[in-house]
Amino acid sequence: MAPPRNLLRLFDHNPPPREFVTDLFCDREEPMELGLSTLAGLPECAEILAVYGETRAGKSHFVRVLLDKLERREGRARVETINANNRGVARAVLQDIFLALWRVLNEEVRGVVAADQRAAFEEFLADLDERRALVTQEVAERSDEASDSVGTAVEAGLGAKVGALEVKLGDRTEQRTASSARRVRRAPGEAELVEYIRDALDALRQHQVDRPLVLLVDDLDLLHRRGREGSEESSRLVDRLKPIAEHPQILVIVTVRAAYFNGRDKDFNDFVRLRLLGDDDLREVYRRHVALFHEGVEVFDAAALDVLVRAAKGRVGMFLKSCRDVSRFHASRLRRGLAVGLDGIEAFVRAELEELRQNPDSLHLVPALERALENGQLEVELTADLQDTPLLYSVLHPVPGQPHRYAISPLWAAALRPKKDLPS
């Protein structure tokens, strides 16, 4: 009996939940075996391990399957995943890493600390919790006051000023007299936050050395809030991750686009290169989605599926997104059990084209696109920056080695070209 329909998951182009991550995974046995063999025994590695490939090639899904299999093979591995996509700044990702470690130490390690080390560990956790409050800006700063006879801890603004000598040490400020001292802790900068993370890793190593942490930072090069690849903040994050990766208690894995990897390949370990999928693999991805989430009932007829497959050019993420967009556009047809054909794709594309004409980021590009299609061309030259437009990687794909030249998606060409031939 087929599973019940689940339209929330049907053709979802984001990495699937863990319960579906293996069932929806297709092909790529060789890079998977390479990744698992490389990580066998969880060897120490002081470099950042890169899984890289073209945009929408399925890197995030691949590495989640890899880590799921790794956890099953290496039962002692502890896996944490941080999504860098659209986090905006490097510090936001560092904060996520620190908070993940804070949670692991409090919720998992705390219960296994040896009795003779418990008091010291609790003292460390209390200090770590104060740091957490500063990192998340629950408090602006903290002050610690001490004297020859008494010591107290107070939040900034509540303690009396003491002494006449003030010493600044990074983000910490100390005021001293002969009999008392006041240390002020403020929100850490990136460098000090890295030290916080390394301190937490030291604690992990001290109390659970046999359980190394495998950290995935997904979409590292898409840190920029508008999705711009390879921004300055992404490069800052790489620089901050390096001393973290050097710690013996952690393996750091990142996913990045091939262009970003090639531009900074000396900053990474060439871990796994992910190639684009073949057309038959994309058809298998479609069949698995239909079987799992649509009761085995076809969503597209053979001709429509063929156009969708060829339009994706091996990019499984783009393939799934196109399938999802077109199928949702025809929800009433699918409810009646009717598969979407070429006429359905044409209707969808024409509706999308009308929206592009109304979008200020793309309306000036539409005439050139239409002229190319009217002239039977499947490529167009555009000097404008397409990075922040809705056309890039959906309607237009960069032609390798030819700046400003773009291939028009066969999906659009099939719908908008004169009805002589479908694209091959």
TIPA-445932 format. One record per residue (C-alpha): residue in one letter; x, y, z. Coordinates in pm, whole numbers, plus 50000, padded with zeros to 5 digits. Last residue first. Layout:
aXYZ ...
This chain:
s516905190147208 p514505219147219 l510965212647100 d510385218746735 k508255240946518 k505865256946766 p507485291346781 r509455293847106 l507675302847429 a506725270447606 a509535247547497 a512035275947532 w510925282347887 l511505246747998 p514565244947776 s516105271248006 i517815298747809 a521605296247804 y523365327647921 r526235348847792 h527515377648006 p530935361048048 q531595331547816 g533795305147980 p530875284748109 v527485296547975 p525565310948271 h522025296748314 l518905317348245 v515275309848330 s515635294348676 y519365296548743 l519305334648726 l515935348648620 p514605359948962 t517095388848969 d519685395549241 q522675380449065 l521605390248714 d524125418448671 a523395434448333 t525595427048030 l523145402747873 e523895379447582 v521235353547497 e521295316347423 l518645292247295 q518035311346972 g515035304946745 n514675341446649 e511465344746852 l513305329247146 a516085354747131 r513625383347097 e511675371447402 l514765370447621 a515945404447505 p512485418847578 v512385403147929 l515555418948067 h514145453648147 l511245437548339 s513625418048567 d514305436848890 p511235459248849 n508965428348846 q505805433748638 r507215418848318 l508615390248525 e505085383548651 e503805380848294 l506585356548215 e505585334748510 a502015332348378 r503385323748033 v505615297148188 f502735280748376 a500455279548074 e503235264747861 i503995238248123 g500325228648136 d500135226047757 l503155202947770 g501255178747993 v500155177948358 a498675144748471 l494965143748548 g493855127848878 r491115153148946 r493155167749232 l496045170348988 r494055193248762 s492985214849057 a496605218549175 h497865230048835 f500135258748947 r501215236049230 s502485210448979 v504415236648781 d506165251549084 r506975217949244 c508355202448927 s510425233648861 k511755233149219 l512575196049195 f514555200648874 m516375231349009 g517505211849314 v518475182049099 r520755202648877 g521525179048590 k520655203548313 a517315211448481 a515585219948153 r516235185248014 v514395168848303 l511465192948292 v511095188447916 d511105150447950 l508595152148235 a506225171748011 a506525146247729 a506085116147960 d502995129248139 f503425148048463 v502035141848816 e501735104048790 v499905086749077 g502215065749296 e500375076149610 h501625111849565 f504225115749843 l506415084749853 a505815069849508 v505645103649331 h508785115749505 r510625083549422 r509545085049058 y510775121049022 v514185112349171 e514365083148924 r513665106948636 l516475129148765 d518825099148768 d517885090648409 d518765126248304 g522225124048462 l523095141148787 l525615169448819 r528975162148981 l529795164449350 r533445169649442 v534205154749780 f536995163250030 d539365187649859 n540645201250193 f539955238150202 d541705272050231 k543985264549935 d540875259749718 r539815295949766 g538705306149415 n538105270449303 f535935264449609 y533865295449539 a533295285749176 a532425250049277 r529665261349511 v530185254549881 t529255228250139 v531305227850460 i532705200250682 v534535207051010 l535905177051202 i536245184151573 q538035172451889 p541585178251757 h541095216251724 e542515228451393 a538995231051246 i538195258451500 p541355277551406 k540255276351037 l536595284651096 r537315321451156 d539085325750821 v536295307050642 l533755329550813 r535535360850697 s535445347250340 s531705341750368 e531355377150505 e533175391250202 s530595375349972 g531215343649777 e527745338149635 r525065364649673 g521985349849838 r520435382749942 r521345378350308 h524975369850228 l525955336650389 l525585318550058 d529235307650046 l528875286450360 d525885267850218 d525915241750498 v528305243250793 l528515206750902 l530255198951232 v531465164051319 l532205163551692 p534475137051836 r533045112252089 d535975092352237 v537425123652401 q534295126652610 h535215145552931 q538445163652847 r537815165252474 l534365180052519 a535755205452765 d538485215452520 l535795218752252 a533955243452475 d537165263452518 r537655262552139 i534185277152090 y534815304952343 e538125311852166 v536255315651835 l533925339852013 e537015359552119 a538065363551755 e534545372551640 g533975399251902 p532665390152243 a529725407552412 r531125425052718 r532805412553033 v533745438053296 r536285428753562 r536265448753886 a539135445654131 s539545452354503 s542095458454782 a545035477054631 t542855491554359 r541895477054022 q539525482853731 e539485455253466 t537925457053120 r537295427152897 d536655429352524 g540355428552445 l542185434152773 k541595469652900 v543085479653237 e541465506553453 l543215520453761 a541275543453994 g539505518154207 v535925507754243 k532725517054068 a529625503654238 g527825474454078 l524415474753911 g525295489853574 a526795458053437 e525455426453597 v526855415953931 a529185389154060 t530435391554418 g533685385054602 v534555392254966 s537535395155199 d540535406354993 s538265421054725 a536395408554414 e533975422854167 d532835405253850 s530985426453598 r528765414553313 e527895431352984 a524985438952753 v522805411252892 e520625387652689 q523045397452415 t523115362252267 v526905361052307 l526755378752644 a524195354752788 r526165325552644 r529335338352813 e527545337853146 d526395302553067 l529975292452992 d531055305053335 a528315284253499 l529285254653281 f532935257653394 e531885258053759 e529725227453696 f532735210053538 a534935218053836 a532345203654074 r531785172753859 q535405162353821 d535575137254110 a532165123554016 a533135116453654 v531185136153392 v528585114853211 g525405134553281 r526865168453195 v528055156552854 e524655153952689 e522345182552786 n524675209452919 l527785202052713 v525795195152396 r523685226652443 w526725249152490 l528305232952184 a525255241151971 l525225276352117 f528865281752015 i528225269351661 d525155291651622 q527155321551749 l529895314251496 v527215313751226 a525865347751334 r529415361651360 a530065354650994 v527315378350885 g524035375750695 r522565342650808 n521205339450453 n522395303450410 a524765294350694 n522815263450802 i524555247251100 t524485209451143 e525825190451447 v526975154251440 r528435134451733 a530355104051609 r530645074951852 g528425051851652 e530745053151353 r528885033251090 r525395045951178 e526585081451243 l528525080750916 k525475069050723 d523465098850851 l526445121650787 l526705110750424 v522935113050374 r523075148550507 v526085155850285 f524235145049973 h521065164650051 s523055196750103 k525155191449790 g522185185349558 a523525201649239 r521525233649293 t524585255149209 e527565234449089 g529705213149315 y531595212849644 v531885192249960 a534775209050141 l536645196250448 i538105224950654 e541615215150762 a543135203351091 c542035167451035 e541875140851306 p540605107751174 l536995097051238 g537615059551208 a536375060150850 l536035096550738 t537825091950407 s536045058950341 l532665074850407 g533335104050174 l534745082649893 e531895057749926 m529405086049892 p531315100749597 e531085066449426 e527475058149516 r526205090749368 d522865075549259 c519595087349416 f518645098949765 l514905101649826 d514715070650047 t517865081150236 v516745115850349 f513125106150407 e513075101350786 r515905126650824 p513795154950689 p514405163750323 p517025188750200 n515145217150026 h513775211549674 d510395199049796 f509055178949500 l506175164849709 r506945171650076 l504095195450160 l501895176849912 n501925145850130 r499705119149981 p499305087650189 p501995060450166 a501395033949897 m500005000050000 
